[in-house]
């Protein structure tokens, strides 16, 4: 089974997806970590960068960069790099190979529309701009700029899949959001 969780920055995708995967006993794919690692590497050719996951750790060319890829500067650069068709194509292949077998919770901005349009469950996490800015520790205008860049890019723009179920996380704690998604998965069971 594949659960795709998409949405804008600061909606809670990573935190929620990781917790949903843990609750269901699924493997977690943090697609944003791939883009962040490419941004941190500064490599012109994303295919030349060796990115691996070791549990919750992200390894870039064998080095643990789990914390380094979470800075606001790397986040902004990752968003810019994600607009590059060559970067998207290279990482698309990587993501599809990872989720080809087994039970996964994958999160990003185009998992349900591009990476895995045949996902069993598609969730669009959202929250109002002020809440997302607070969560990210950024001014609202930076969050808005990121949304516009992610939604307006030519290749793989950030949009909700037509069949995605929207979950607004504004004012909700992580446990409530996780419970909602776990319930959605449970409702799909035969």
DASULGI-V328275 format. One record per residue. RES is the residue in one small letter. SS is DSSP state (H for helix, E for strand, - for the rest). D_FIRST is the distance of its C-alpha to the first C-alpha in Angstrom with 2 decimals. Layout:
RES	SS	D_FIRST
RES	SS	D_FIRST
This chain:
x	-	0.00
x	E	3.78
x	E	6.69
x	E	9.90
x	E	13.10
x	E	16.32
x	E	19.94
x	-	23.40
x	-	24.82
x	-	25.52
x	-	23.10
x	-	21.43
x	H	18.24
x	H	18.54
x	H	19.71
x	H	17.25
x	H	14.12
x	H	15.50
x	H	16.24
x	H	12.94
x	H	11.26
x	H	14.24
x	H	14.12
x	H	10.62
x	-	11.28
x	-	8.68
x	E	10.36
x	E	12.05
x	E	13.18
x	E	16.45
x	H	17.30
x	H	20.61
x	H	21.66
x	H	21.66
x	H	23.99
x	H	26.03
x	H	26.57
x	H	27.81
x	H	30.05
x	H	31.40
x	H	32.12
x	-	34.24
x	-	33.48
x	-	34.33
x	-	31.87
x	H	28.33
x	H	27.56
x	H	30.28
x	-	28.59
x	-	26.71
x	E	23.92
x	E	21.85
x	E	19.90
x	E	21.16
x	-	19.34
x	-	20.45
x	E	23.20
x	E	23.44
x	E	25.78
x	E	27.82
x	-	29.86
x	-	29.53
x	E	30.75
x	E	28.90
x	-	28.90
x	-	26.54
x	-	29.39
x	H	31.19
x	H	28.39
x	H	28.34
x	-	31.88
x	H	32.65
x	H	34.34
x	H	31.38
x	H	29.16
x	H	31.64
x	H	31.94
x	H	28.16
x	H	28.16
x	H	31.09
x	H	29.59
x	H	26.33
x	-	28.60
x	-	29.69
x	H	28.13
x	H	28.59
x	H	26.69
x	H	23.81
x	H	23.73
x	H	23.85
x	H	21.08
x	H	18.86
x	H	18.99
x	H	18.34
x	H	15.20
x	H	13.74
x	H	14.79
x	H	13.21
x	-	9.58
x	-	10.06
x	-	8.76
x	-	6.82
x	-	4.69
x	E	6.40
x	E	8.50
x	E	10.77
x	E	14.03
x	E	17.05
x	-	19.16
x	-	17.67
x	H	13.95
x	H	13.26
x	H	16.48
x	H	17.02
x	H	14.59
x	-	11.43
x	-	12.97
x	-	10.36
x	-	7.61
x	-	6.15
x	E	8.37
x	E	11.34
x	E	13.83
x	E	17.33
x	E	19.09
x	E	22.81
x	-	26.09
x	-	29.70
x	H	31.42
x	H	33.69
x	H	30.93
x	H	28.94
x	H	32.23
x	H	33.06
x	H	29.77
x	H	30.27
x	-	33.98
x	-	34.93
x	-	37.24
x	H	35.79
x	H	37.21
x	H	35.14
x	H	31.90
x	H	33.08
x	H	34.01
x	H	30.60
x	H	28.94
x	H	31.40
x	H	30.85
x	H	27.03
x	H	27.19
x	H	30.17
x	-	29.24
x	-	29.55
x	-	26.44
x	-	23.00
x	-	24.52
x	-	22.81
x	-	22.11
x	-	19.69
x	-	17.54
x	-	19.20
x	-	16.30
x	-	15.55
x	E	16.49
x	E	19.28
x	E	19.75
x	E	23.23
x	-	23.62
x	-	27.42
x	-	29.10
x	-	26.01
x	-	25.39
x	H	22.15
x	H	21.61
x	H	21.94
x	H	19.42
x	H	16.84
x	H	17.63
x	H	17.20
x	H	13.65
x	H	12.72
x	H	14.57
x	H	12.71
x	H	9.34
x	H	11.65
x	H	13.21
x	H	10.26
x	-	10.26
x	-	12.48
